[in-house]
Amino acid sequence: MLRFILRRSLGAAVILVLLTVVAFLLFFGMPRDPALLMCGKTCTPDALANIHATLGIDKSIPEQFWIFLQGLVMGRDDYAQGPCPAPCFGYSYHTNEAVWSTLLDRLPTTISLAIGGAILFLTVGLGTGMLAAWKRGTVVDKVFTAGSMVLSSMQIYFLGPLALALLVYQMHVFDEPKYTDFSANPAAWFTGLIIPWAVLSTIFAAQYTRMARSSMIEQLQEEHVRTARAKGMSRRYVFFRYAWRGSLIPIVTIFGIDLGALLGGAIITEYTFGLPGLGMLAVESVRFSDLPLLLGVMLFSAAMILLFNIIVDACYAFIDPRVRLS
């Protein structure tokens, strides 16, 4: 098991390095001079040369990339804003704050949104999907299937404003969504994220309902499941003892990718509800052409997705022992 995880971790590390190379070349190796973004409209040749020296972009691209990697591993002390401890992504063009500290400042909002939404959509999605598979062909199955198809076609930027208009501004059931530090006020943290969780989970739960239903029905057609039924085992026992575990593999795959992407920043959800997370930070970095900040968000999001791919592989090995022997 340990060797299996180490192999997957090594492969993820190689992929992350390659992504870092590609991202760095896209941001700093493109024809346009990135120093012009910092210098502004009233830029002078002396100011531009000073920014080149400060950012290190007066050197060749390979030298710049090597300095960037060194900063990620060991930190840097050559910034005008001050020392930049590892992992150093540099300083924001717009705020002059360290990119890594900005990411850490926005991370709790994204974690709260992602984990709360994931618990909700996974519980609802798997529950309704398994129930639809259990009641296959009945009215319950048709209602859940039709409802999931309708809801999965919705978009967060449509459901979000609709939920705000009805539940906050018209009916006054909930307060306007906002992020509150959990340690400071758990109740305000919970109530401030109910609507974003509900909207986020509505879209995802509909997808997981269809996926869980189809996966369970496919497992029920497997030979070992039919053999168990032929031996006289009850339908309930076969459903939960044999079919349930086998149906989890495709669900774990998609869930790992979805959760990794959400932890990298739920851009549409955070922007819709004005939540100051990594997704909102990505929008702000694009708006201000803040290359170091955008690069930091991009690499952090990629790292989250790769991390959860490793976790998914470990779950494969736990669910199906044949995976770790392959």
SULPE-V403597 format. One line per field, one symbol per residue. ss: DSSP state (H for helix, E for strand, C for the rest). phi: phi as a letter, one per 30 degrees, with the letter a starting at -180 (. if undefined). burial: # if it has 9 or more other C-alpha atoms within 8 Angstrom, else .. A space follows every 10 residues. Layout:
ss: ???
phi: ???
burial: ???
This chain:
ss: CHHHHHHHHH HHHHHHHHHH HHHHHHHHCC CCCCHHHHHC CCCCHHHHHH HHHHHCCCCC HHHHHHHHHH HHHHCECCCC CCCECCCCCC ECCCCCCEHH HHHHHHHHHH HHHHHHHHHH HHHHHHHHHH HHHHCCCCHH HHHHHHHHHH HHCCCHHHHH HHHHHHHHHH CCCCCCCCCC CCCCCHHHHH HHHHHHHHHH HHHHHHHHHH HHHHHHHHHH CCHHHHHHHH CCCCHHHHHH HHHHHHHHHH HHHHHHHHHH HHHCCCHHHH HHHCCCCHHH HHHHHHHCCC HHHHHHHHHH HHHHHHHHHH HHHHHHHHHC HHHHCC
phi: .ddddddddd dddddddddd dddddddccd eddddddddi dcdceddddd dedddiddcd dedddddddd ddccibbcdd dkdbdddccj cdddcicddd dddddddedd dddddddded dddddddddd ddddceicde dddddddddd ddddbddcdd dddddddcdc chdbddeacb eeddaedddd ddcededddd dddddddddd dddddddddd cddddddddd djdddddddc dcdedddded ddeddddddd ddddkdeddd ddciddcddd dddddddchd dedddddddd dddddddddd dddddedddb edddcd
burial: ...##..##. .#...#..## #.###.##.. ...######. ..#...##.. ####..#... #..##..#.# ######..#. ..######## ###....### .##..##### #.######.# ##.####### ###.#....# ##.##.###. ##.#.##.## #.######.. .#....#### .#..##.##. ########## ########## ########## ....##.##. ..#...#### .########. ###..##.## ########## ###.###### ###.##...# #######.## ########## #######.## #..#..
